[in-house]
Every structure is written in C-alpha cells, then in structure tokens.
Amino acid sequence: MMTNLFSVFDPSAIFNLSLNWLSTFLGLLMIPSIYWLMPSRYNIFWNNILLTLHKEFKTLLGPSGHNGSSFIFISLFSLILFNNFMGLFPYIFTSTSHLTLTLSIALPLWLSFMLYGWINHTQHMFAHLVPQGTPAILMPFMVCIETISNVIRPGTLAVRLTANMIAGHLLLTLLGNTGPSMSYFLVTFLLITQIALLVLESAVAMIQSYVFAVLSTLYSSEVN
C-alpha cells in the first residue's frame, strides 16, 4: 500500500526517456510573449505582486538590494510558485516534491552566500558565530550551535518545501482512493472535502514559495 501511495511521485518514462522534469519549464511554453506586451488584468495583477515583492526583498537585503539582486529572489519565487501550482493539476509531474530539485536550488544558493561572506566579510562571519552578549563560558558551545544551524540551512529549505508538497498530495491521493468504496452521501461529502483541501493546497503552494524566497533573502542579507 505504501509503494502504491508514493508511486504518484515517481517519474514515468516514455521510450526510456524521463520527460517529467521538463514540466519545470512548461511556463515558458504556456505563457506567450504577447502576454508580457499587452496589458491585461492578469498582467497588471502579477506585476503588482512582483513590485510588492521587489520592495520587500530590497528592504530585507539592505544596501545590496539596490543593485538589482532582489530580482534573483523574485525569479526564484516565480519558479517555485509555478511548479507548486502545476503539481495540483492532474497528470502533471510535481517537481518540487523531490529533493532533487529543491536541494539543487537551495544548496548552490547557500554555498554562494557562504563563499561570498567568508571571502569578503571574514570578520563579520566570525562575529556572527557568537551572538552579542553571550557569556565567555558559553562561547565555544554557541560557536558549535551556530555552525550546525548554518550548515543545515540548505537542507531545511529543501526539506520544508518538499515535505509540504508531498503531504498535501498524499492527502488528496488517500481521499481519492477511498471514493469508489463509499456510498453516494459519503462521496458527496468526500468531494466537498477534496475541494476544500485543494484550496488549502493552493494556499500552501503560495506560502511555501514565499517562505523559500524570503528565507533565501535573509540568508543573503546576513553575509553583507
């Protein structure tokens, strides 16, 4: 039962070629170029979201946010949001439910932040290991704790996104598998429950993409 349950996340192969990961870039094909040129209510709504995120990320990044680095995290937010939403549609591979993708995004970002910080702001990075006001006797322990918490950051970023995507899809799969064995009244109740859960999953898709982008922005601001 567990194998069948988690098989919804397995990439399928066509002619011995796994084309599922191409869904990550499906938005480039679905959104025509005229969408970005012709003003519409959807275009204006999306531009307002991006402008709000740009202002927020620029505030979090501080002085470094004025040179356009906030657009990196806006692009990251857009990529994760699109893939989270695409995974809610039937027969579309959910790439963000795999650590292969999430860790491939989180680990290079974290490594680049660490390399930039230790090379250009070495004293600041050493000072960051010991919070201000720490007693002298606790400083060695605080260095170990801060180092461990810093090292596991890419893992927590990747696992948080993956776990939230898997949890919602598993619930939808479990509810869908129990439908054929229920009566008409229970199937109606199950359908309402699935619709409510689908709305909740849409909110989770937006929240998790926002959390991933904001935490990446905060990690970047700490090394400046």
Beta strands, then each sheet from edge to edge (+ up, - down):
end
